[in-house]
Amino acid sequence: MDIVLLGTGFPFPSPDRAGPSTLVKAGGLDLLFDCGRGVLLRLAGAGLNPVQLHTTFLTHLHSDHTSDFNDVFTTHWLSDRRNRPVRVVGPPGTNEFCRLTKEMLRRDIDWRIEYAPGVLSEPEFEVTEGLEGVVFDVDGVRVLADRTKHPPVEPCIGFRVEHGGTSVVIGGDSVPCEGLDRLCKDADMYVQTVFRPAVIGPLGHHMRYHSSTQDAAKTAARAGVKTLVYTHMMPAPLPGTEQEWINDAKPHFDGEVILGSDLLALPVT
């Protein structure tokens, strides 16, 4: 199993960091987690077209995690000649979100079908909603969900991907909580949104509903995680300060700590 950090940025635009999104490659399947700004371009950078994705997973429905979902949906539809539905897994509310996305694109969909009626047909979603337990089990790849906390966003979930005796956790935007602890138990890798208190400055309101660098380290240590990966960092680390972010974890966690960057590929071992 491998992961590719497609986007590691936060809502303020950056030429170097796309919006939050992570690709997990396991058992011959390509699984996409969240669809932040620029995800389609980063997928292309990773050598993939959305039609090659097996399933897209959403941790929650905040705009910065879903802003390019419509682009993934539309490009999948235009690229797939087998007319397969776009598979989506997320918390309750995901089905409505998909319906509204399609409604937003209604005029575009109709125009394209009218132009190429023998090529395109009505695009569809195949949605699975869940809060806890197994939400995906295909070809030896199992994905479990659990409730996380990102108040006032409700519901919000994290995911644990298991394959071939290895596991990676996509924590999403969450403060430390029991659900995150359960997902992370003995995981090989834990990917977590973080902010750095020392430099958060005017973005301090984010401290109420995200994990800090130290929080993530404590969660990783408490759960027995091997490798902690920072992503979706607030604010974006300035060049030359990367080690400072990593050092925040050292008093709390003695495993490997990695500061994410876009298109960074990591083996899960």
MARNUTI-426523 format. One record per residue (C-alpha): residue number from 1; x negated, y negated, z; chain. Coordinates in Angstrom, 3 decimals. Example, Ala and Ser with C-alpha at 12.3 -4.5 7.8 and 13.67 -1.06 7.14 Angstrom:
REM MARNUTI-426523
<r num="1" east="-12.300" north="4.500" up="7.800" cadena="A"/>
<r num="2" east="-13.670" north="1.060" up="7.140" cadena="A"/>
***
This chain:
REM MARNUTI-426523
<r num="1" east="0.000" north="0.000" up="0.000" cadena="A"/>
<r num="2" east="-1.142" north="-3.536" up="-0.829" cadena="A"/>
<r num="3" east="0.243" north="-7.033" up="-0.384" cadena="A"/>
<r num="4" east="-0.231" north="-10.179" up="-2.433" cadena="A"/>
<r num="5" east="0.449" north="-13.519" up="-0.772" cadena="A"/>
<r num="6" east="2.228" north="-15.257" up="-3.630" cadena="A"/>
<r num="7" east="2.992" north="-18.484" up="-1.777" cadena="A"/>
<r num="8" east="1.561" north="-19.690" up="1.529" cadena="A"/>
<r num="9" east="2.699" north="-23.310" up="1.589" cadena="A"/>
<r num="10" east="5.411" north="-25.179" up="3.481" cadena="A"/>
<r num="11" east="8.159" north="-27.533" up="2.256" cadena="A"/>
<r num="12" east="5.864" north="-30.479" up="1.440" cadena="A"/>
<r num="13" east="4.623" north="-29.841" up="-2.144" cadena="A"/>
<r num="14" east="1.016" north="-28.791" up="-2.670" cadena="A"/>
<r num="15" east="-0.766" north="-27.993" up="-5.945" cadena="A"/>
<r num="16" east="-2.641" north="-25.207" up="-4.175" cadena="A"/>
<r num="17" east="0.105" north="-23.553" up="-2.156" cadena="A"/>
<r num="18" east="3.452" north="-22.406" up="-3.523" cadena="A"/>
<r num="19" east="6.480" north="-21.858" up="-1.306" cadena="A"/>
<r num="20" east="6.672" north="-18.830" up="0.999" cadena="A"/>
<r num="21" east="6.727" north="-15.501" up="-0.814" cadena="A"/>
<r num="22" east="4.960" north="-12.171" up="-0.400" cadena="A"/>
<r num="23" east="4.679" north="-9.228" up="-2.778" cadena="A"/>
<r num="24" east="4.379" north="-5.721" up="-1.322" cadena="A"/>
<r num="25" east="3.180" north="-2.957" up="-3.658" cadena="A"/>
<r num="26" east="3.929" north="0.520" up="-2.324" cadena="A"/>
<r num="27" east="4.637" north="3.906" up="-3.876" cadena="A"/>
<r num="28" east="4.698" north="2.440" up="-7.377" cadena="A"/>
<r num="29" east="7.337" north="-0.123" up="-6.345" cadena="A"/>
<r num="30" east="6.952" north="-3.903" up="-6.403" cadena="A"/>
<r num="31" east="8.949" north="-5.516" up="-3.598" cadena="A"/>
<r num="32" east="9.348" north="-9.279" up="-3.303" cadena="A"/>
<r num="33" east="9.878" north="-10.940" up="0.075" cadena="A"/>
<r num="34" east="11.371" north="-14.450" up="-0.092" cadena="A"/>
<r num="35" east="11.450" north="-16.743" up="-3.117" cadena="A"/>
<r num="36" east="9.881" north="-20.091" up="-2.282" cadena="A"/>
<r num="37" east="8.942" north="-22.865" up="-4.694" cadena="A"/>
<r num="38" east="6.787" north="-21.637" up="-7.581" cadena="A"/>
<r num="39" east="7.262" north="-17.932" up="-6.924" cadena="A"/>
<r num="40" east="7.792" north="-17.115" up="-10.592" cadena="A"/>
<r num="41" east="4.495" north="-18.730" up="-11.591" cadena="A"/>
<r num="42" east="2.696" north="-16.912" up="-8.795" cadena="A"/>
<r num="43" east="4.288" north="-13.628" up="-9.884" cadena="A"/>
<r num="44" east="2.884" north="-14.298" up="-13.345" cadena="A"/>
<r num="45" east="-0.480" north="-14.964" up="-11.739" cadena="A"/>
<r num="46" east="-0.218" north="-11.545" up="-10.090" cadena="A"/>
<r num="47" east="0.538" north="-9.979" up="-13.470" cadena="A"/>
<r num="48" east="4.265" north="-9.414" up="-12.967" cadena="A"/>
<r num="49" east="7.528" north="-10.425" up="-14.569" cadena="A"/>
<r num="50" east="10.652" north="-10.374" up="-12.339" cadena="A"/>
<r num="51" east="12.027" north="-7.508" up="-14.412" cadena="A"/>
<r num="52" east="9.272" north="-5.359" up="-12.886" cadena="A"/>
<r num="53" east="10.474" north="-6.035" up="-9.346" cadena="A"/>
<r num="54" east="12.397" north="-3.210" up="-7.773" cadena="A"/>
<r num="55" east="14.074" north="-5.252" up="-5.036" cadena="A"/>
<r num="56" east="13.974" north="-8.767" up="-3.611" cadena="A"/>
<r num="57" east="14.241" north="-9.194" up="0.176" cadena="A"/>
<r num="58" east="15.297" north="-12.401" up="1.939" cadena="A"/>
<r num="59" east="14.411" north="-13.060" up="5.566" cadena="A"/>
<r num="60" east="16.881" north="-15.939" up="5.829" cadena="A"/>
<r num="61" east="18.639" north="-18.466" up="3.629" cadena="A"/>
<r num="62" east="16.680" north="-21.644" up="4.298" cadena="A"/>
<r num="63" east="16.068" north="-23.549" up="1.051" cadena="A"/>
<r num="64" east="12.272" north="-23.308" up="1.198" cadena="A"/>
<r num="65" east="12.563" north="-19.498" up="1.177" cadena="A"/>
<r num="66" east="15.169" north="-19.350" up="-1.584" cadena="A"/>
<r num="67" east="14.538" north="-22.368" up="-3.828" cadena="A"/>
<r num="68" east="13.295" north="-20.280" up="-6.773" cadena="A"/>
<r num="69" east="15.639" north="-17.331" up="-6.265" cadena="A"/>
<r num="70" east="17.698" north="-18.556" up="-9.220" cadena="A"/>
<r num="71" east="14.561" north="-18.495" up="-11.391" cadena="A"/>
<r num="72" east="13.818" north="-14.890" up="-10.399" cadena="A"/>
<r num="73" east="17.440" north="-13.954" up="-11.135" cadena="A"/>
<r num="74" east="17.642" north="-15.710" up="-14.509" cadena="A"/>
<r num="75" east="14.273" north="-14.522" up="-15.776" cadena="A"/>
<r num="76" east="15.040" north="-10.941" up="-14.746" cadena="A"/>
<r num="77" east="18.323" north="-11.149" up="-16.656" cadena="A"/>
<r num="78" east="16.730" north="-12.605" up="-19.798" cadena="A"/>
<r num="79" east="13.867" north="-10.082" up="-19.749" cadena="A"/>
<r num="80" east="15.763" north="-6.869" up="-19.002" cadena="A"/>
<r num="81" east="17.228" north="-5.097" up="-22.009" cadena="A"/>
<r num="82" east="18.676" north="-2.330" up="-19.825" cadena="A"/>
<r num="83" east="21.112" north="-4.714" up="-18.111" cadena="A"/>
<r num="84" east="20.147" north="-3.578" up="-14.628" cadena="A"/>
<r num="85" east="21.475" north="-5.560" up="-11.660" cadena="A"/>
<r num="86" east="19.122" north="-7.658" up="-9.587" cadena="A"/>
<r num="87" east="18.729" north="-5.802" up="-6.288" cadena="A"/>
<r num="88" east="18.710" north="-7.991" up="-3.192" cadena="A"/>
<r num="89" east="18.430" north="-7.141" up="0.512" cadena="A"/>
<r num="90" east="19.015" north="-9.731" up="3.198" cadena="A"/>
<r num="91" east="20.973" north="-10.717" up="6.294" cadena="A"/>
<r num="92" east="24.758" north="-11.181" up="6.311" cadena="A"/>
<r num="93" east="25.537" north="-14.118" up="4.061" cadena="A"/>
<r num="94" east="23.249" north="-12.861" up="1.289" cadena="A"/>
<r num="95" east="26.125" north="-11.599" up="-0.828" cadena="A"/>
<r num="96" east="27.814" north="-14.998" up="-0.713" cadena="A"/>
<r num="97" east="24.493" north="-16.698" up="-1.481" cadena="A"/>
<r num="98" east="24.081" north="-14.521" up="-4.578" cadena="A"/>
<r num="99" east="27.644" north="-15.244" up="-5.662" cadena="A"/>
<r num="100" east="27.106" north="-18.987" up="-5.282" cadena="A"/>
<r num="101" east="23.805" north="-18.800" up="-7.171" cadena="A"/>
<r num="102" east="25.572" north="-17.148" up="-10.075" cadena="A"/>
<r num="103" east="28.379" north="-19.718" up="-9.870" cadena="A"/>
<r num="104" east="25.809" north="-22.526" up="-10.040" cadena="A"/>
<r num="105" east="24.361" north="-20.943" up="-13.194" cadena="A"/>
<r num="106" east="27.759" north="-20.209" up="-14.749" cadena="A"/>
<r num="107" east="27.517" north="-22.707" up="-17.606" cadena="A"/>
<r num="108" east="23.988" north="-21.616" up="-18.494" cadena="A"/>
<r num="109" east="24.971" north="-17.930" up="-18.397" cadena="A"/>
<r num="110" east="27.939" north="-18.533" up="-20.694" cadena="A"/>
<r num="111" east="25.884" north="-20.540" up="-23.179" cadena="A"/>
<r num="112" east="23.215" north="-17.853" up="-23.401" cadena="A"/>
<r num="113" east="25.704" north="-15.023" up="-23.854" cadena="A"/>
<r num="114" east="27.534" north="-17.040" up="-26.536" cadena="A"/>
<r num="115" east="24.263" north="-17.586" up="-28.395" cadena="A"/>
<r num="116" east="23.162" north="-13.930" up="-28.186" cadena="A"/>
<r num="117" east="26.278" north="-11.807" up="-27.530" cadena="A"/>
<r num="118" east="24.665" north="-8.650" up="-28.878" cadena="A"/>
<r num="119" east="21.641" north="-9.067" up="-26.634" cadena="A"/>
<r num="120" east="22.896" north="-10.451" up="-23.332" cadena="A"/>
<r num="121" east="25.785" north="-9.384" up="-21.135" cadena="A"/>
<r num="122" east="27.059" north="-10.605" up="-17.769" cadena="A"/>
<r num="123" east="24.246" north="-10.490" up="-15.166" cadena="A"/>
<r num="124" east="24.989" north="-8.777" up="-11.872" cadena="A"/>
<r num="125" east="23.631" north="-8.483" up="-8.347" cadena="A"/>
<r num="126" east="23.405" north="-5.353" up="-6.212" cadena="A"/>
<r num="127" east="23.326" north="-6.622" up="-2.639" cadena="A"/>
<r num="128" east="22.582" north="-4.847" up="0.643" cadena="A"/>
<r num="129" east="23.160" north="-6.786" up="3.847" cadena="A"/>
<r num="130" east="21.765" north="-5.692" up="7.187" cadena="A"/>
<r num="131" east="20.484" north="-6.840" up="10.549" cadena="A"/>
<r num="132" east="18.854" north="-3.786" up="12.105" cadena="A"/>
<r num="133" east="17.546" north="-0.395" up="11.035" cadena="A"/>
<r num="134" east="16.721" north="1.057" up="7.629" cadena="A"/>
<r num="135" east="17.832" north="-1.218" up="4.786" cadena="A"/>
<r num="136" east="15.845" north="0.427" up="1.974" cadena="A"/>
<r num="137" east="14.558" north="3.970" up="1.430" cadena="A"/>
<r num="138" east="13.320" north="4.793" up="-2.076" cadena="A"/>
<r num="139" east="10.545" north="7.102" up="-3.321" cadena="A"/>
<r num="140" east="8.909" north="7.414" up="0.087" cadena="A"/>
<r num="141" east="8.995" north="3.664" up="0.737" cadena="A"/>
<r num="142" east="11.082" north="2.701" up="3.749" cadena="A"/>
<r num="143" east="11.983" north="-0.823" up="4.845" cadena="A"/>
<r num="144" east="13.399" north="-1.554" up="8.274" cadena="A"/>
<r num="145" east="14.969" north="-4.817" up="9.404" cadena="A"/>
<r num="146" east="15.419" north="-6.351" up="12.822" cadena="A"/>
<r num="147" east="16.868" north="-9.561" up="14.165" cadena="A"/>
<r num="148" east="14.445" north="-12.446" up="14.593" cadena="A"/>
<r num="149" east="14.927" north="-15.929" up="16.039" cadena="A"/>
<r num="150" east="14.737" north="-19.128" up="14.008" cadena="A"/>
<r num="151" east="17.427" north="-21.266" up="15.669" cadena="A"/>
<r num="152" east="19.751" north="-22.676" up="14.538" cadena="A"/>
<r num="153" east="19.420" north="-20.444" up="11.456" cadena="A"/>
<r num="154" east="21.615" north="-17.410" up="12.066" cadena="A"/>
<r num="155" east="21.290" north="-14.643" up="11.129" cadena="A"/>
<r num="156" east="17.574" north="-14.305" up="10.468" cadena="A"/>
<r num="157" east="15.644" north="-11.054" up="10.038" cadena="A"/>
<r num="158" east="12.139" north="-9.693" up="9.610" cadena="A"/>
<r num="159" east="11.085" north="-6.584" up="7.726" cadena="A"/>
<r num="160" east="8.724" north="-3.656" up="8.236" cadena="A"/>
<r num="161" east="7.590" north="-1.756" up="5.132" cadena="A"/>
<r num="162" east="6.350" north="1.804" up="5.645" cadena="A"/>
<r num="163" east="4.682" north="4.080" up="3.113" cadena="A"/>
<r num="164" east="2.141" north="6.879" up="3.301" cadena="A"/>
<r num="165" east="1.456" north="6.407" up="6.995" cadena="A"/>
<r num="166" east="0.778" north="2.659" up="6.687" cadena="A"/>
<r num="167" east="2.967" north="-0.289" up="7.621" cadena="A"/>
<r num="168" east="3.181" north="-4.044" up="7.058" cadena="A"/>
<r num="169" east="5.521" north="-6.476" up="8.786" cadena="A"/>
<r num="170" east="6.938" north="-9.595" up="7.127" cadena="A"/>
<r num="171" east="7.851" north="-11.689" up="10.148" cadena="A"/>
<r num="172" east="9.344" north="-14.668" up="8.315" cadena="A"/>
<r num="173" east="10.107" north="-17.864" up="10.217" cadena="A"/>
<r num="174" east="10.536" north="-16.708" up="13.784" cadena="A"/>
<r num="175" east="9.550" north="-17.565" up="17.297" cadena="A"/>
<r num="176" east="8.337" north="-14.623" up="19.412" cadena="A"/>
<r num="177" east="11.232" north="-12.300" up="20.189" cadena="A"/>
<r num="178" east="12.114" north="-8.693" up="20.923" cadena="A"/>
<r num="179" east="13.052" north="-7.944" up="17.332" cadena="A"/>
<r num="180" east="9.662" north="-9.111" up="16.120" cadena="A"/>
<r num="181" east="7.966" north="-7.003" up="18.791" cadena="A"/>
<r num="182" east="9.881" north="-3.914" up="17.671" cadena="A"/>
<r num="183" east="8.979" north="-4.442" up="14.026" cadena="A"/>
<r num="184" east="5.313" north="-5.030" up="14.812" cadena="A"/>
<r num="185" east="4.824" north="-2.009" up="17.089" cadena="A"/>
<r num="186" east="1.537" north="-0.365" up="15.982" cadena="A"/>
<r num="187" east="1.745" north="-1.985" up="12.537" cadena="A"/>
<r num="188" east="-1.339" north="-2.041" up="10.339" cadena="A"/>
<r num="189" east="-0.659" north="-5.604" up="9.166" cadena="A"/>
<r num="190" east="1.570" north="-8.430" up="10.376" cadena="A"/>
<r num="191" east="2.271" north="-11.428" up="8.097" cadena="A"/>
<r num="192" east="3.614" north="-14.409" up="10.020" cadena="A"/>
<r num="193" east="4.638" north="-18.013" up="9.378" cadena="A"/>
<r num="194" east="2.646" north="-20.243" up="11.741" cadena="A"/>
<r num="195" east="2.045" north="-23.831" up="12.760" cadena="A"/>
<r num="196" east="-1.102" north="-25.139" up="14.465" cadena="A"/>
<r num="197" east="-0.271" north="-27.205" up="17.559" cadena="A"/>
<r num="198" east="-3.539" north="-29.161" up="17.453" cadena="A"/>
<r num="199" east="-2.701" north="-30.720" up="14.089" cadena="A"/>
<r num="200" east="1.095" north="-30.508" up="13.840" cadena="A"/>
<r num="201" east="1.457" north="-34.271" up="14.456" cadena="A"/>
<r num="202" east="4.697" north="-35.744" up="13.072" cadena="A"/>
<r num="203" east="5.880" north="-32.253" up="12.139" cadena="A"/>
<r num="204" east="6.187" north="-31.384" up="15.826" cadena="A"/>
<r num="205" east="9.888" north="-30.597" up="15.559" cadena="A"/>
<r num="206" east="8.849" north="-27.369" up="13.788" cadena="A"/>
<r num="207" east="7.404" north="-26.123" up="17.080" cadena="A"/>
<r num="208" east="10.897" north="-25.323" up="18.338" cadena="A"/>
<r num="209" east="11.659" north="-22.607" up="15.809" cadena="A"/>
<r num="210" east="8.380" north="-21.249" up="14.434" cadena="A"/>
<r num="211" east="5.522" north="-19.266" up="15.939" cadena="A"/>
<r num="212" east="2.290" north="-21.095" up="16.652" cadena="A"/>
<r num="213" east="-1.070" north="-19.611" up="15.720" cadena="A"/>
<r num="214" east="-1.386" north="-18.525" up="19.352" cadena="A"/>
<r num="215" east="2.164" north="-17.138" up="19.496" cadena="A"/>
<r num="216" east="1.516" north="-14.934" up="16.471" cadena="A"/>
<r num="217" east="-1.718" north="-13.704" up="18.016" cadena="A"/>
<r num="218" east="0.046" north="-12.804" up="21.251" cadena="A"/>
<r num="219" east="2.779" north="-10.947" up="19.345" cadena="A"/>
<r num="220" east="0.118" north="-9.032" up="17.406" cadena="A"/>
<r num="221" east="-1.760" north="-8.116" up="20.585" cadena="A"/>
<r num="222" east="1.370" north="-7.119" up="22.474" cadena="A"/>
<r num="223" east="2.467" north="-4.820" up="19.638" cadena="A"/>
<r num="224" east="-0.925" north="-3.265" up="18.898" cadena="A"/>
<r num="225" east="-1.223" north="-4.700" up="15.380" cadena="A"/>
<r num="226" east="-4.491" north="-4.149" up="13.503" cadena="A"/>
<r num="227" east="-4.551" north="-7.211" up="11.214" cadena="A"/>
<r num="228" east="-2.768" north="-10.557" up="11.587" cadena="A"/>
<r num="229" east="-2.222" north="-12.657" up="8.457" cadena="A"/>
<r num="230" east="-1.219" north="-16.312" up="8.677" cadena="A"/>
<r num="231" east="1.069" north="-17.630" up="5.928" cadena="A"/>
<r num="232" east="3.509" north="-20.516" up="5.299" cadena="A"/>
<r num="233" east="1.219" north="-22.675" up="7.442" cadena="A"/>
<r num="234" east="2.297" north="-26.013" up="8.896" cadena="A"/>
<r num="235" east="0.655" north="-28.316" up="8.072" cadena="A"/>
<r num="236" east="-1.393" north="-26.936" up="5.178" cadena="A"/>
<r num="237" east="-4.935" north="-26.337" up="6.462" cadena="A"/>
<r num="238" east="-7.410" north="-28.960" up="5.329" cadena="A"/>
<r num="239" east="-10.493" north="-27.670" up="3.495" cadena="A"/>
<r num="240" east="-13.173" north="-26.794" up="5.997" cadena="A"/>
<r num="241" east="-10.766" north="-26.217" up="8.886" cadena="A"/>
<r num="242" east="-9.828" north="-22.636" up="8.047" cadena="A"/>
<r num="243" east="-11.957" north="-21.130" up="10.809" cadena="A"/>
<r num="244" east="-10.303" north="-23.363" up="13.394" cadena="A"/>
<r num="245" east="-6.943" north="-21.742" up="12.622" cadena="A"/>
<r num="246" east="-8.474" north="-18.302" up="12.998" cadena="A"/>
<r num="247" east="-10.214" north="-19.279" up="16.226" cadena="A"/>
<r num="248" east="-6.843" north="-20.140" up="17.785" cadena="A"/>
<r num="249" east="-6.069" north="-16.420" up="17.842" cadena="A"/>
<r num="250" east="-9.330" north="-15.179" up="19.331" cadena="A"/>
<r num="251" east="-8.496" north="-15.664" up="23.051" cadena="A"/>
<r num="252" east="-5.317" north="-13.612" up="22.565" cadena="A"/>
<r num="253" east="-6.008" north="-11.014" up="19.868" cadena="A"/>
<r num="254" east="-9.124" north="-8.991" up="19.144" cadena="A"/>
<r num="255" east="-8.050" north="-7.627" up="15.774" cadena="A"/>
<r num="256" east="-8.754" north="-9.069" up="12.346" cadena="A"/>
<r num="257" east="-7.198" north="-12.471" up="11.575" cadena="A"/>
<r num="258" east="-6.819" north="-13.689" up="7.993" cadena="A"/>
<r num="259" east="-5.817" north="-17.185" up="6.883" cadena="A"/>
<r num="260" east="-3.655" north="-16.711" up="3.795" cadena="A"/>
<r num="261" east="-4.087" north="-18.372" up="0.421" cadena="A"/>
<r num="262" east="-2.025" north="-18.050" up="-2.733" cadena="A"/>
<r num="263" east="-2.617" north="-14.844" up="-4.727" cadena="A"/>
<r num="264" east="-4.776" north="-13.354" up="-1.981" cadena="A"/>
<r num="265" east="-4.487" north="-9.570" up="-2.352" cadena="A"/>
<r num="266" east="-4.971" north="-7.412" up="0.734" cadena="A"/>
<r num="267" east="-4.980" north="-3.620" up="1.146" cadena="A"/>
<r num="268" east="-2.891" north="-2.299" up="4.034" cadena="A"/>
<r num="269" east="-4.949" north="0.337" up="5.815" cadena="A"/>
***
